[in-house]
């Protein structure tokens, strides 16, 4: 039935490639598609001797073209590699490095599954995202579906047609094979929206909290600067009366607040680097040491702090020095 579905979908106008897999892309922590693998030299197949805990997919030869996965070395298995042929697999680059030390040494080598089956590596493909978009690079093994059949079926269809037209053509084609066949059609954009939902919620929430934090910080800096300047108004009046330039008086008024602002920015930068590790775990393509983000945050907060500090000092210097000297 799986072969009939592949053949039928390939005939739909506009379909450029169709593949099949036994797991839904970006399916979260699905342990059913994970397996322990061992080096070929390992004879004691206990968990403690595992070479890698890897994602496993059982696919037909055209899957990589449909999924847009590039072949880096070797070849893709064929339909002739069935249950009667020697066991083969295509692995990703992370798997090759973990099990064979380097991608260049993996081609033609063997590894073992937990049941002792020896499998030869015939090809290496690029790394991908298999469970979540925010995951660390995961080792992956792709086996011929005829050697490892599975009842769960996900068709991956690449087409240059409009998604709505493609969905209607897919439904009519599959219904022609079996009117009672239960299936659902999902576009890749919809799958990505689902995979990114949690990240987007966290991003919006952190953005709102960050904005509130910035407002509180600016309010605190403004209050501190206003209080500091108010305590030095008489001193500032004396400096002006003795002929000090406005720039010199402004520097004297802002020196202490600016020092505190610089110290606070340094502490905030250190704490931000520590907190960004958690953000990198949550957010897709987030990194714990993004220089652009860190420099941008510090620069923006410094500018807001300087503005909040300059406003009360500038307002105080705009008052007549005689009024400042008469104040007690």
SULFENTA-V833655 format. One record per pair of residues at least 4 apart in sequence whose C-alpha atoms are under 6 Angstrom apart, sorted by the first residue. I is the first residue (numbers start at 1). J is the second residue. D is the distance in Angstrom with one decimal. If there is no record, write none. Layout:
I/J/D, I/J/D
//
This chain:
14/159/5.4, 14/160/5.5, 14/161/5.6, 15/158/5.9, 15/159/4.3, 16/158/5.7, 16/159/5.4, 17/66/4.8, 17/158/5.2, 18/66/5.2, 18/156/5.6, 18/157/4.4, 19/62/5.3, 19/63/3.9, 19/66/5.6, 19/155/5.7, 19/156/5.0, 20/59/5.5, 20/154/5.6, 20/155/4.5, 20/156/5.8, 21/58/5.7, 21/59/4.9, 21/153/5.9, 21/154/5.2, 22/152/5.0, 22/153/5.0, 22/154/6.0, 26/130/5.2, 26/131/4.2, 26/132/5.2, 27/131/5.2, 28/131/4.4, 28/132/5.5, 33/55/5.9, 33/56/5.3, 34/54/5.5, 34/55/4.6, 34/56/5.6, 35/53/5.8, 35/54/5.5, 36/52/6.0, 36/53/4.6, 37/50/6.0, 37/51/5.8, 37/52/5.6, 37/112/5.7, 37/113/4.8, 38/50/5.1, 38/51/4.8, 38/111/5.9, 38/112/5.0, 39/111/4.9, 40/110/5.6, 40/111/4.5, 40/112/5.6, 51/99/5.8, 54/139/5.0, 54/140/5.2, 55/140/4.5, 56/140/5.9, 56/141/4.9, 56/142/6.0, 57/142/4.9, 58/142/5.8, 58/143/4.8, 58/144/5.6, 58/145/4.7, 59/144/5.4, 59/145/4.8, 60/144/5.8, 60/145/5.6, 61/77/5.9, 61/78/5.6, 64/68/5.8, 64/69/4.9, 66/157/6.0, 66/158/5.3, 70/125/5.7, 70/126/5.8, 71/125/4.4, 72/124/5.5, 72/125/5.1, 73/123/5.6, 73/124/5.1, 74/122/5.7, 74/123/4.1, 75/122/5.9, 75/123/4.8, 81/85/5.2, 82/146/4.7, 82/147/5.0, 83/147/4.5, 87/119/5.0, 88/119/5.1, 88/120/4.7, 88/121/5.9, 89/121/5.1, 89/142/5.6, 89/143/4.7, 90/121/5.8, 90/122/5.8, 90/123/4.6, 90/124/5.6, 90/142/5.1, 91/124/5.1, 91/140/5.8, 91/141/4.6, 92/124/5.3, 92/125/4.7, 92/126/5.5, 92/127/5.4, 92/140/5.6, 93/103/5.9, 93/126/5.9, 93/127/5.9, 94/139/5.0, 95/139/4.2, 96/100/5.3, 96/102/5.9, 96/103/4.9, 96/106/5.6, 97/101/4.4, 97/102/4.3, 97/103/5.5, 100/106/5.7, 107/121/5.4, 107/122/5.7, 108/120/6.0, 108/121/5.3, 108/122/5.9, 109/120/5.6, 109/121/5.7, 110/119/5.3, 110/120/4.4, 111/118/5.7, 111/119/5.5, 112/116/5.6, 112/117/5.4, 112/118/4.6, 113/117/5.4, 129/133/5.8, 133/284/5.7, 134/284/4.7, 145/149/5.0, 171/175/6.0, 175/179/4.6, 192/196/5.9, 193/197/5.9, 199/283/5.3, 202/206/6.0, 203/207/6.0, 206/210/5.8, 218/305/6.0, 222/308/4.7, 222/309/5.7, 225/309/5.3, 226/312/5.3, 234/324/5.4, 234/325/5.4, 237/321/4.8, 237/324/5.2, 237/325/5.6, 239/244/5.4, 240/244/5.0, 251/255/5.8, 254/258/5.9, 264/268/6.0, 268/272/5.8, 272/276/5.9, 276/288/4.8, 277/288/4.7, 279/283/5.8, 280/286/4.3, 280/287/4.8, 280/288/5.6, 291/295/5.8, 292/296/5.9, 295/299/6.0, 298/302/6.0, 301/305/5.9, 306/310/5.9, 310/314/5.9
//
